[in-house]
Amino acid sequence: MSTDNESLAILLENQDEESERLIRAACHELKQPVVGILGFAGILEEDLRDRVTPEHRLFIERILDNGRKLDGHLDRLRIMARAARFVDKQSQVELAPLLEKIMGGAEEQLRAQGGRVSRDPALPRCLRGATGDLELMFSEILNNALVFQAAGTAPRVEITCDSRFSEVPGTAHIMVRDNGIGIDERYHDEVFKACRKLLPNSEDRFGIGLTICRRITSRYGEKIWLDSAPGRGTTVHFTWATCD
């Protein structure tokens, strides 16, 4: 990991209200030139479509691709900065519609990979918390399950619940199991730390997805952990208060 990434990780993991404002302000200021770069590169791509060499077309495509990646990184940093800053333990979120929405957002990626997501009928009907926090949690975990797959493998994701292992009454033990590449036990804690990318060339991942999940669960007084081994997939476990 580079020195810059280490500094960013320290800032994110030891963030206070002032540093949150600084991160969000920086993201806002950086967003404007990125939007400009994408806009002008898009105009060049459209106006010069039939007049550029294959090499120049490749350059424009790389500008657009890297600009989109940077735009995504800024969005994720802003999400990280505000993740579960304000805890809402009173609102009630219907789980089935929430999961339908999340899977709908991943429909194109699932179709492209031949993926499938199944849900256990034993999942709780309702969870307590802010809709945005829960949507972010499930989205990040599902996204990891789809991204970290061996080439040519169709993703299989199971969302289940086992109330027998819930330590606190009224709390669900939720598991999201995938058939991905898996993670060596040595790194089970590392993946929850900011900017830890175990696969440097994996898509455009910035290494903060599970960090966001841990921040959210921690602020709600819940737990998150995983079981995984190379070649055997990953199961992300977390606890969450139910409405019952």
C-alpha positions in Angstrom: 0.0 0.0 0.0 1.3 3.4 -0.9 2.0 6.1 1.7 -0.9 8.2 0.4 -3.3 5.3 0.8 -2.0 4.7 4.4 -2.6 8.3 5.2 -6.1 8.1 3.8 -6.8 4.9 5.7 -5.8 6.6 9.0 -8.0 9.6 8.3 -11.0 7.5 7.5 -10.6 5.1 10.4 -10.1 7.9 12.9 -12.5 10.3 11.5 -14.2 13.0 13.5 -16.9 15.5 12.5 -14.3 18.0 11.3 -12.5 15.5 9.1 -15.8 14.3 7.7 -16.5 17.9 6.6 -13.1 18.2 5.1 -13.5 14.9 3.1 -16.9 15.9 1.8 -15.7 19.4 0.8 -12.7 17.9 -1.0 -14.8 15.4 -2.8 -17.2 18.2 -3.9 -14.3 20.4 -5.2 -12.7 17.5 -7.0 -16.0 16.4 -8.5 -16.4 19.5 -10.7 -13.2 19.1 -12.7 -13.9 15.4 -13.1 -17.3 16.1 -14.5 -15.7 18.6 -16.9 -13.1 16.1 -18.1 -15.8 13.5 -18.7 -18.0 16.1 -20.5 -15.2 17.4 -22.9 -13.9 13.9 -23.5 -17.4 12.8 -24.4 -17.8 15.7 -26.8 -14.5 14.8 -28.5 -15.5 11.1 -28.8 -18.8 12.1 -30.5 -17.5 14.9 -32.7 -14.4 13.1 -33.9 -16.0 9.6 -34.1 -15.2 9.2 -37.8 -12.0 11.2 -38.0 -9.7 9.8 -35.4 -7.2 7.0 -35.7 -7.7 3.8 -33.7 -4.9 4.9 -31.4 -6.5 8.2 -30.6 -9.9 6.6 -30.1 -8.2 4.3 -27.5 -6.8 7.4 -25.8 -10.2 9.0 -25.5 -11.7 5.8 -24.2 -9.0 5.6 -21.5 -9.7 9.2 -20.5 -13.4 8.4 -20.1 -12.8 5.1 -18.3 -10.4 6.6 -15.8 -12.6 9.6 -15.3 -15.5 7.4 -14.5 -13.4 5.4 -12.1 -12.2 8.6 -10.3 -15.8 9.8 -10.2 -16.8 6.5 -8.5 -14.0 6.8 -6.0 -15.1 10.3 -5.0 -18.7 9.0 -4.5 -17.5 6.2 -2.4 -15.3 8.4 -0.3 -18.2 10.7 0.4 -20.3 7.7 1.4 -17.5 6.6 3.6 -17.3 10.0 5.3 -21.0 10.0 6.3 -21.6 6.3 6.8 -23.9 5.8 9.7 -23.0 9.2 11.2 -26.6 9.6 12.4 -28.0 6.4 13.8 -31.7 5.7 13.4 -32.8 2.7 15.5 -36.5 3.5 15.5 -37.4 3.3 11.8 -38.7 0.0 10.4 -37.5 -1.3 7.1 -39.3 -4.1 5.2 -36.6 -6.4 4.1 -38.2 -8.0 1.1 -38.8 -4.8 -0.9 -35.3 -3.5 0.0 -33.6 -6.7 -1.3 -35.8 -6.5 -4.5 -34.6 -2.9 -5.1 -30.9 -3.9 -4.5 -31.1 -6.9 -6.8 -32.9 -4.8 -9.4 -30.0 -2.4 -9.4 -27.6 -5.3 -9.9 -29.8 -6.9 -12.6 -27.6 -6.0 -15.5 -24.4 -7.3 -13.8 -26.2 -10.5 -12.7 -27.4 -11.1 -16.3 -24.0 -10.5 -17.8 -22.3 -13.0 -15.4 -25.2 -15.5 -15.3 -25.5 -14.9 -11.6 -28.3 -15.8 -9.2 -29.3 -14.5 -5.8 -31.5 -16.6 -3.5 -33.2 -15.6 -0.3 -34.1 -17.7 2.7 -37.8 -17.6 3.6 -36.6 -17.5 7.3 -35.2 -13.9 6.8 -36.9 -11.4 9.1 -39.8 -9.5 7.7 -38.5 -6.2 9.1 -35.3 -4.7 10.4 -34.8 -1.6 12.6 -32.7 1.2 11.2 -32.3 3.8 8.4 -33.2 2.5 5.0 -30.1 4.1 3.5 -27.8 2.3 5.9 -29.3 -1.1 5.3 -29.4 -0.6 1.6 -25.7 0.4 1.6 -24.8 -2.6 3.7 -26.5 -5.2 1.5 -25.4 -3.4 -1.7 -21.7 -3.5 -0.7 -21.8 -7.1 0.4 -23.6 -8.2 -2.8 -21.3 -6.1 -5.0 -18.3 -7.9 -3.4 -19.9 -11.2 -4.1 -20.3 -10.4 -7.8 -16.9 -8.8 -8.3 -14.6 -11.3 -6.6 -15.3 -14.3 -8.7 -13.0 -16.6 -10.6 -13.1 -16.1 -14.4 -15.9 -17.9 -16.0 -17.7 -18.7 -12.8 -21.4 -17.8 -12.5 -22.0 -16.1 -9.1 -24.3 -17.8 -6.7 -25.3 -15.7 -3.7 -27.5 -16.9 -0.8 -29.0 -14.5 1.8 -30.0 -16.5 4.9 -30.7 -16.0 8.5 -30.2 -18.3 11.5 -31.9 -17.1 14.7 -30.5 -19.9 16.7 -27.1 -18.2 16.8 -28.4 -14.7 17.7 -26.9 -13.8 21.0 -29.4 -11.0 21.8 -33.2 -11.4 21.7 -34.8 -9.5 18.9 -31.6 -9.6 16.9 -31.2 -11.5 13.6 -28.0 -13.2 12.5 -27.9 -12.6 8.8 -25.5 -14.4 6.4 -24.6 -13.6 2.8 -22.8 -16.5 1.2 -21.1 -16.6 -2.2 -19.1 -19.0 -4.3 -16.3 -16.5 -5.1 -12.6 -16.8 -4.9 -12.5 -16.6 -1.1 -10.1 -14.9 1.3 -7.2 -16.4 3.3 -7.8 -16.4 7.0 -4.8 -14.1 7.5 -6.7 -11.3 5.9 -10.2 -11.7 7.4 -9.7 -8.6 9.6 -7.7 -6.7 7.0 -10.6 -6.5 4.5 -12.6 -4.4 7.0 -9.9 -1.7 7.1 -10.0 1.2 4.8 -8.1 1.0 1.5 -7.0 -2.6 1.9 -7.2 -4.1 -1.6 -6.2 -7.8 -1.7 -6.5 -7.8 -5.5 -4.9 -4.6 -6.8 -6.2 -5.1 -10.3 -9.8 -6.0 -9.4 -12.2 -3.9 -11.4 -12.2 -0.3 -9.9 -12.5 -1.3 -6.3 -11.2 1.3 -3.9 -11.1 -1.0 -0.9 -13.6 0.6 1.4 -16.8 -1.5 0.8 -16.5 -3.7 3.9 -15.1 -0.7 5.9 -18.3 1.1 5.3 -20.2 -2.0 6.5 -18.2 -2.2 9.7 -18.7 1.5 10.4 -22.4 1.1 10.0 -22.7 -2.1 12.2 -20.4 -0.6 14.8 -22.5 2.6 15.1 -25.7 0.5 15.5 -24.0 -1.6 18.2 -24.0 -4.7 15.9 -21.3 -7.1 14.7 -19.9 -8.1 11.3 -17.4 -10.8 10.5 -16.7 -13.3 7.8 -15.9 -17.0 7.1 -13.8 -17.6 4.0 -11.0 -19.6 2.5 -9.3 -19.5 -0.9 -11.4 -21.3 -3.5 -14.3 -21.9 -1.1 -16.2 -18.6 -1.3 -17.0 -16.1 1.5 -19.8 -15.8 4.0 -20.3 -12.4 5.5 -22.1 -12.5 8.8 -23.7 -9.6 10.6 -26.2 -9.0 13.4 -29.1 -6.6 13.2 -32.1 -5.6 15.3 -35.5 -6.9 14.1 -38.9 -5.2 14.5 -40.3 -8.1 16.4 
